[in-house]
Amino acid sequence: MITKLIFLDIDGVLNSHQHYYTKNLLGYPEEDPRKDLCMTAVSMLYKILEAHPECKIVISSTWRLPYLKNKEKHISQIFDPVPHDRLRKLLKDRTIDATPCLRGDVRVGVKDESRSRFRGEDIQLWLDTNKGKLSPEMTFVILDDDSDMSYLYNHFIKIDGYVGLTYKDAIKAIDQLKTPRERRIAETSEIARQLVRNLVKNTH
C-alpha cells in the first residue's frame, strides 16, 4: 500500500528562472529544457525523500506528456539527466507514475478544451483511479509553482518559480507528509522530553 506521495511539477520546482539566468550569465550552452534540472532543487527533493523513505513520486508536470503518448518509455526516465548515479537511481526508483491529462487525450493527440484545465483535477483523477493501492492514512503533498489545484489546495505547497524548491519548502513538505500516527508519536515524544526537562530542572 502507498502511504505517502509527492505530486511533482518540474518547471519552476526542479528548475527555475534563477537557474536559467545563472547558466546564461556563466556562458553555459543552452540545453533541451526537458533535460535541464537544477541540482540544488533536486537535492531539496532528496531531503524530503530521505526523511520519508516510503514516499513515492507521481509526476504532474507537463514533462509527463511525452510519456503519456509513448508507453514504451517509463516516466522515471525524466530523471535521467541527474548526473549522480546514486541520486538518479533513488529518484527513478521512487517515481511510480504520472497523472492523466484532462485537458485532452494527449495519447492520441486530441485536445478537448471543454474538459478540466485544473491540474488539481488531474491529480484527483489519479487518486480516484488508484484508490485500491492507497493506505487509508495516506498523506500527500503537491509541489508546484502554479496554483490550479482546485479543492486539493490544503495539500499544495506553492513553490516560487523564480528560485525553485528551497530548504524552507522541503521542511514544510516533510512536515505535511507525516501520517496521523507519526504525529501522535511525535507529540508523545515531545511530552516525554518536556517531563524529563522539568525533572532535571527541579533536581537543581
ChimeraX attribute file (.defattr): number of C-alpha atoms within 10 A of each C-alpha:
attribute: neighborCount
match mode: 1-to-1
recipient: residues
	/A:1	10
	/A:2	17
	/A:3	19
	/A:4	21
	/A:5	23
	/A:6	24
	/A:7	23
	/A:8	21
	/A:9	22
	/A:10	27
	/A:11	21
	/A:12	23
	/A:13	27
	/A:14	27
	/A:15	24
	/A:16	24
	/A:17	14
	/A:18	15
	/A:19	21
	/A:20	18
	/A:21	12
	/A:22	12
	/A:23	12
	/A:24	12
	/A:25	9
	/A:26	9
	/A:27	9
	/A:28	10
	/A:29	7
	/A:30	10
	/A:31	8
	/A:32	6
	/A:33	11
	/A:34	13
	/A:35	12
	/A:36	20
	/A:37	22
	/A:38	20
	/A:39	15
	/A:40	17
	/A:41	23
	/A:42	22
	/A:43	17
	/A:44	20
	/A:45	24
	/A:46	17
	/A:47	16
	/A:48	21
	/A:49	22
	/A:50	13
	/A:51	16
	/A:52	16
	/A:53	10
	/A:54	12
	/A:55	20
	/A:56	21
	/A:57	22
	/A:58	22
	/A:59	25
	/A:60	26
	/A:61	18
	/A:62	16
	/A:63	18
	/A:64	22
	/A:65	19
	/A:66	13
	/A:67	20
	/A:68	21
	/A:69	14
	/A:70	11
	/A:71	10
	/A:72	8
	/A:73	12
	/A:74	16
	/A:75	22
	/A:76	22
	/A:77	13
	/A:78	22
	/A:79	20
	/A:80	14
	/A:81	12
	/A:82	18
	/A:83	11
	/A:84	10
	/A:85	9
	/A:86	9
	/A:87	15
	/A:88	19
	/A:89	15
	/A:90	14
	/A:91	22
	/A:92	18
	/A:93	12
	/A:94	18
	/A:95	24
	/A:96	15
	/A:97	19
	/A:98	25
	/A:99	24
	/A:100	22
	/A:101	25
	/A:102	20
	/A:103	18
	/A:104	17
	/A:105	15
	/A:106	17
	/A:107	15
	/A:108	9
	/A:109	9
	/A:110	10
	/A:111	13
	/A:112	13
	/A:113	10
	/A:114	9
	/A:115	11
	/A:116	14
	/A:117	17
	/A:118	17
	/A:119	24
	/A:120	22
	/A:121	21
	/A:122	19
	/A:123	24
	/A:124	17
	/A:125	16
	/A:126	18
	/A:127	14
	/A:128	10
	/A:129	10
	/A:130	11
	/A:131	13
	/A:132	11
	/A:133	12
	/A:134	16
	/A:135	12
	/A:136	11
	/A:137	12
	/A:138	17
	/A:139	19
	/A:140	20
	/A:141	22
	/A:142	25
	/A:143	28
	/A:144	27
	/A:145	21
	/A:146	18
	/A:147	15
	/A:148	15
	/A:149	20
	/A:150	15
	/A:151	12
	/A:152	15
	/A:153	14
	/A:154	11
	/A:155	18
	/A:156	23
	/A:157	20
	/A:158	17
	/A:159	22
	/A:160	17
	/A:161	19
	/A:162	16
	/A:163	18
	/A:164	26
	/A:165	29
	/A:166	19
	/A:167	15
	/A:168	10
	/A:169	18
	/A:170	22
	/A:171	14
	/A:172	14
	/A:173	24
	/A:174	18
	/A:175	12
	/A:176	16
	/A:177	23
	/A:178	20
	/A:179	16
	/A:180	12
	/A:181	10
	/A:182	11
	/A:183	13
	/A:184	12
	/A:185	12
	/A:186	13
	/A:187	12
	/A:188	12
	/A:189	12
	/A:190	12
	/A:191	12
	/A:192	12
	/A:193	12
	/A:194	12
	/A:195	12
	/A:196	12
	/A:197	11
	/A:198	11
	/A:199	11
	/A:200	10
	/A:201	9
	/A:202	8
	/A:203	6
	/A:204	5
